[in-house]
């Protein structure tokens, strides 16, 4: 152990109560920082997983054509000009005209793992007790299972019944409750003056209320017949190996396919911004605990400087340099920081584990029956860095003041 470190420990033990209070503040600050970040990022991760498992990473929809505009050569208004695409004013054609051709092109994208063709349309669904407007999604079951979590979202019935039932329908739990139907009951779907009878094969629940109350899944052939759409598709739902590359892939798809491509980050930008704001807000709020502890440490170290002026002057007389004195006080801050961070990490992990076991029922934008936490090492790193910045700043000013003390000034009583 170096002499500077040994002296720093003795100075710390001289004001044990004050240092203990600062240490406790750092422990609680670091611990709560980890817990709040684990919770907010955990709920965000569930939301993202729900969105990807319901609507996919990228959606290919309407075909577009860039309108043209003439540009004069050299910027002069002459009749010799050239034509360029005007991307600010595009002409759109609803839907995907040739989904098979688009699917073949999408296979060339390395990040694309699966594609599902969907035909969507508005219908009125009627049960024995009430009716409601909703939307049907015509799908090829195997393709759609590859781009969604539909298989794990089934809460009543099973997909095999749906697979073997040509007029089967998958209905959201919220819609099923409103219509007061269950598996095996009959529904009548009406669209374009045509009525078709379907049977409930299974009931699913995504946790997203706006989806569960309006969306019905039927076989592609039945959807085309009911909606009178023998060709084309409403959109293609795409799953990616790396979800974070969705924005770049969507832009590339637009350039190549000449269809609008929307990434999940763009579709859910509002909610993602909300979760980001919650993370930042909670981090700032919890950091105030560490800040207050840092102020307490600053006050304690300043008192030590005032009380230990004679000891400091003796050390300077013995040959200790200003950098040595500065190191003594920085060591005090470092010791408190290391102990506080380690204990805070332990507290954060324990509380995070405990919170993850608490029951809670949430339905709305996602579904969960317990508090959701995200175990990430970066939460611990961020907490440690926040504590380090505050504690080191709080230690630096008293350390520099102690380093400026001169033995002669202390003897004459003129030290400041």
URFEN-V922143 format. One record per residue. N is the residue number from 0. RES is the residue in three letters. SS is DSSP state (a for helix, b for strand, c for the rest). BURIAL is + if it has 9 or more other ideal C-beta (glycine too) atoms within 8 Angstrom, else -. D_LAST is the distance of its C-alpha to the last C-alpha in whole Angstrom. Layout:
BEGIN
N;RES;SS;BURIAL;D_LAST, N;RES;SS;BURIAL;D_LAST
END
This chain:
BEGIN
0;UNK;c;-;31, 1;UNK;c;-;28, 2;UNK;a;-;25, 3;UNK;a;+;23, 4;UNK;a;+;25, 5;UNK;a;+;25, 6;UNK;a;+;22, 7;UNK;a;+;21, 8;UNK;a;+;24, 9;UNK;a;-;23, 10;UNK;a;+;20, 11;UNK;a;+;22, 12;UNK;a;-;24, 13;UNK;a;+;21, 14;UNK;c;+;21, 15;UNK;a;-;25, 16;UNK;a;-;26, 17;UNK;a;+;23, 18;UNK;a;+;24, 19;UNK;a;-;27, 20;UNK;a;+;27, 21;UNK;a;+;25, 22;UNK;a;+;28, 23;UNK;a;+;31, 24;UNK;a;+;30, 25;UNK;a;+;30, 26;UNK;a;+;33, 27;UNK;a;+;35, 28;UNK;a;+;33, 29;UNK;a;+;35, 30;UNK;a;+;38, 31;UNK;a;+;39, 32;UNK;a;+;38, 33;UNK;a;+;41, 34;UNK;a;+;43, 35;UNK;a;+;43, 36;UNK;a;+;43, 37;UNK;a;+;46, 38;UNK;a;+;48, 39;UNK;a;+;48, 40;UNK;a;+;49, 41;UNK;a;+;51, 42;UNK;a;+;53, 43;UNK;a;+;53, 44;UNK;a;+;54, 45;UNK;a;+;57, 46;UNK;a;+;58, 47;UNK;a;+;58, 48;UNK;a;+;60, 49;UNK;a;+;63, 50;UNK;a;+;63, 51;UNK;a;+;64, 52;UNK;a;+;66, 53;UNK;a;+;68, 54;UNK;a;-;68, 55;UNK;c;+;67, 56;UNK;c;+;64, 57;UNK;b;+;66, 58;UNK;b;+;69, 59;UNK;b;+;72, 60;UNK;b;+;73, 61;UNK;b;+;75, 62;UNK;b;+;76, 63;UNK;b;+;75, 64;UNK;b;+;76, 65;UNK;b;+;74, 66;UNK;b;+;76, 67;UNK;b;-;77, 68;UNK;b;-;76, 69;UNK;b;-;77, 70;UNK;b;-;74, 71;UNK;b;+;76, 72;UNK;a;+;75, 73;UNK;a;-;73, 74;UNK;a;-;71, 75;UNK;c;-;74, 76;UNK;c;-;77, 77;UNK;c;-;80, 78;UNK;c;-;82, 79;UNK;c;-;81, 80;UNK;b;+;79, 81;UNK;b;-;78, 82;UNK;b;-;77, 83;UNK;b;-;74, 84;UNK;b;-;73, 85;UNK;b;+;71, 86;UNK;b;-;69, 87;UNK;b;-;68, 88;UNK;b;-;71, 89;UNK;b;+;73, 90;UNK;b;-;76, 91;UNK;b;+;76, 92;UNK;b;+;79, 93;UNK;c;-;79, 94;UNK;c;+;78, 95;UNK;b;+;79, 96;UNK;c;-;83, 97;UNK;c;-;83, 98;UNK;a;+;81, 99;UNK;a;-;83, 100;UNK;a;-;82, 101;UNK;a;+;78, 102;UNK;a;+;78, 103;UNK;a;-;79, 104;UNK;a;+;77, 105;UNK;a;+;74, 106;UNK;c;-;75, 107;UNK;c;-;74, 108;UNK;c;+;70, 109;UNK;c;-;69, 110;UNK;c;+;66, 111;UNK;b;+;69, 112;UNK;b;-;70, 113;UNK;b;+;73, 114;UNK;b;+;74, 115;UNK;b;+;76, 116;UNK;b;+;78, 117;UNK;b;+;78, 118;UNK;b;+;81, 119;UNK;b;+;79, 120;UNK;b;+;81, 121;UNK;b;-;81, 122;UNK;b;+;83, 123;UNK;b;+;84, 124;UNK;b;+;84, 125;UNK;b;+;87, 126;UNK;c;+;87, 127;UNK;c;-;89, 128;UNK;c;-;87, 129;UNK;c;-;85, 130;UNK;b;-;84, 131;UNK;b;+;81, 132;UNK;b;-;80, 133;UNK;b;+;78, 134;UNK;b;+;78, 135;UNK;b;+;80, 136;UNK;b;+;79, 137;UNK;b;+;82, 138;UNK;b;+;80, 139;UNK;c;-;82, 140;UNK;a;+;80, 141;UNK;a;-;80, 142;UNK;a;+;78, 143;UNK;a;+;76, 144;UNK;a;+;75, 145;UNK;a;+;73, 146;UNK;a;+;71, 147;UNK;c;+;70, 148;UNK;c;+;69, 149;UNK;a;+;73, 150;UNK;a;-;74, 151;UNK;a;-;71, 152;UNK;a;+;71, 153;UNK;b;+;74, 154;UNK;b;-;74, 155;UNK;b;-;78, 156;UNK;b;+;81, 157;UNK;c;-;81, 158;UNK;a;+;81, 159;UNK;a;-;84, 160;UNK;a;+;86, 161;UNK;a;+;85, 162;UNK;a;-;86, 163;UNK;c;-;89, 164;UNK;c;+;90, 165;UNK;c;-;90, 166;UNK;c;+;90, 167;UNK;b;+;87, 168;UNK;b;+;83, 169;UNK;b;+;80, 170;UNK;b;+;78, 171;UNK;b;+;75, 172;UNK;a;+;74, 173;UNK;a;+;73, 174;UNK;a;+;76, 175;UNK;a;+;78, 176;UNK;a;-;77, 177;UNK;a;+;78, 178;UNK;a;+;81, 179;UNK;c;+;82, 180;UNK;c;+;83, 181;UNK;c;-;83, 182;UNK;c;+;84, 183;UNK;c;-;88, 184;UNK;c;+;88, 185;UNK;b;+;89, 186;UNK;b;+;88, 187;UNK;b;+;89, 188;UNK;b;+;87, 189;UNK;b;+;89, 190;UNK;b;+;88, 191;UNK;c;-;90, 192;UNK;c;-;93, 193;UNK;b;-;93, 194;UNK;b;-;93, 195;UNK;b;+;92, 196;UNK;b;-;92, 197;UNK;b;+;89, 198;UNK;b;+;88, 199;UNK;b;+;85, 200;UNK;b;+;84, 201;UNK;b;+;81, 202;UNK;b;+;78, 203;UNK;b;+;74, 204;UNK;c;+;71, 205;UNK;c;+;68, 206;UNK;c;+;65, 207;UNK;b;+;65, 208;UNK;a;+;67, 209;UNK;a;-;68, 210;UNK;a;+;70, 211;UNK;a;+;71, 212;UNK;c;+;73, 213;UNK;c;+;75, 214;UNK;b;+;75, 215;UNK;b;+;79, 216;UNK;b;+;79, 217;UNK;b;+;83, 218;UNK;b;+;85, 219;UNK;a;+;85, 220;UNK;a;-;89, 221;UNK;a;+;89, 222;UNK;a;+;86, 223;UNK;a;+;88, 224;UNK;a;-;91, 225;UNK;a;+;89, 226;UNK;a;+;87, 227;UNK;c;-;90, 228;UNK;c;+;88, 229;UNK;c;-;90, 230;UNK;c;-;88, 231;UNK;c;+;84, 232;UNK;b;+;81, 233;UNK;c;+;78, 234;UNK;b;+;75, 235;UNK;b;+;74, 236;UNK;b;+;72, 237;UNK;b;+;70, 238;UNK;b;+;68, 239;UNK;b;+;65, 240;UNK;c;-;64, 241;UNK;c;-;61, 242;UNK;a;+;60, 243;UNK;a;-;57, 244;UNK;a;+;59, 245;UNK;a;+;61, 246;UNK;a;+;60, 247;UNK;a;-;60, 248;UNK;a;+;64, 249;UNK;a;+;65, 250;UNK;a;+;64, 251;UNK;a;+;66, 252;UNK;a;+;69, 253;UNK;a;+;69, 254;UNK;a;-;70, 255;UNK;a;-;72, 256;UNK;a;+;74, 257;UNK;c;-;74, 258;UNK;b;+;73, 259;UNK;b;+;70, 260;UNK;b;+;68, 261;UNK;b;+;65, 262;UNK;b;+;63, 263;UNK;a;+;61, 264;UNK;a;+;58, 265;UNK;a;+;59, 266;UNK;a;+;62, 267;UNK;c;+;59, 268;UNK;a;-;56, 269;UNK;a;-;55, 270;UNK;a;+;55, 271;UNK;a;+;53, 272;UNK;a;-;50, 273;UNK;a;-;50, 274;UNK;a;+;49, 275;UNK;a;-;47, 276;UNK;a;-;45, 277;UNK;a;+;45, 278;UNK;a;+;44, 279;UNK;a;-;41, 280;UNK;a;-;40, 281;UNK;a;+;40, 282;UNK;a;+;38, 283;UNK;a;-;35, 284;UNK;a;-;36, 285;UNK;a;+;35, 286;UNK;a;+;32, 287;UNK;a;-;31, 288;UNK;a;+;31, 289;UNK;a;+;29, 290;UNK;a;+;26, 291;UNK;a;+;26, 292;UNK;a;+;25, 293;UNK;a;+;23, 294;UNK;a;+;21, 295;UNK;a;+;21, 296;UNK;a;+;20, 297;UNK;a;+;17, 298;UNK;a;+;16, 299;UNK;a;+;17, 300;UNK;a;+;15, 301;UNK;a;+;12, 302;UNK;a;+;13, 303;UNK;a;+;14, 304;UNK;a;+;10, 305;UNK;a;-;9, 306;UNK;a;-;12, 307;UNK;c;+;13, 308;UNK;a;+;10, 309;UNK;a;-;13, 310;UNK;a;-;15, 311;UNK;a;+;13, 312;UNK;a;+;13, 313;UNK;a;+;16, 314;UNK;a;+;17, 315;UNK;a;+;16, 316;UNK;a;-;18, 317;UNK;c;-;21, 318;UNK;c;-;21, 319;UNK;c;-;19, 320;UNK;c;-;18, 321;UNK;a;-;15, 322;UNK;a;-;18, 323;UNK;a;+;19, 324;UNK;a;+;16, 325;UNK;a;+;16, 326;UNK;a;+;20, 327;UNK;a;+;19, 328;UNK;a;+;17, 329;UNK;a;+;20, 330;UNK;a;+;22, 331;UNK;a;+;21, 332;UNK;a;+;22, 333;UNK;a;+;25, 334;UNK;a;+;26, 335;UNK;a;+;26, 336;UNK;a;+;28, 337;UNK;a;-;31, 338;UNK;a;+;31, 339;UNK;a;+;31, 340;UNK;a;+;33, 341;UNK;a;-;36, 342;UNK;a;+;36, 343;UNK;a;+;36, 344;UNK;a;+;39, 345;UNK;a;+;41, 346;UNK;a;+;41, 347;UNK;a;+;41, 348;UNK;a;+;45, 349;UNK;a;-;46, 350;UNK;a;+;45, 351;UNK;a;+;47, 352;UNK;a;-;50, 353;UNK;a;-;50, 354;UNK;a;+;50, 355;UNK;a;+;53, 356;UNK;c;-;55, 357;UNK;c;-;55, 358;UNK;b;-;58, 359;UNK;b;-;58, 360;UNK;b;-;61, 361;UNK;b;-;60, 362;UNK;b;-;63, 363;UNK;b;-;63, 364;UNK;b;-;61, 365;UNK;c;+;61, 366;UNK;b;+;62, 367;UNK;b;+;61, 368;UNK;b;-;61, 369;UNK;b;+;58, 370;UNK;c;+;54, 371;UNK;c;+;54, 372;UNK;c;+;51, 373;UNK;c;+;50, 374;UNK;c;-;49, 375;UNK;c;-;47, 376;UNK;a;-;44, 377;UNK;a;-;43, 378;UNK;a;+;42, 379;UNK;a;+;40, 380;UNK;a;-;38, 381;UNK;a;+;37, 382;UNK;a;+;35, 383;UNK;a;+;34, 384;UNK;a;-;32, 385;UNK;a;+;31, 386;UNK;a;+;29, 387;UNK;a;+;28, 388;UNK;a;-;27, 389;UNK;a;+;25, 390;UNK;a;+;23, 391;UNK;a;+;22, 392;UNK;a;+;20, 393;UNK;a;+;19, 394;UNK;a;+;18, 395;UNK;a;+;17, 396;UNK;a;+;14, 397;UNK;a;+;12, 398;UNK;a;+;13, 399;UNK;a;+;12, 400;UNK;a;+;8, 401;UNK;a;+;9, 402;UNK;a;+;11, 403;UNK;c;-;9, 404;UNK;c;+;8, 405;UNK;c;+;10, 406;UNK;a;+;12, 407;UNK;a;-;12, 408;UNK;a;+;8, 409;UNK;a;+;9, 410;UNK;a;-;12, 411;UNK;a;-;11, 412;UNK;c;-;9, 413;UNK;c;-;6, 414;UNK;c;+;4, 415;UNK;c;-;0
END
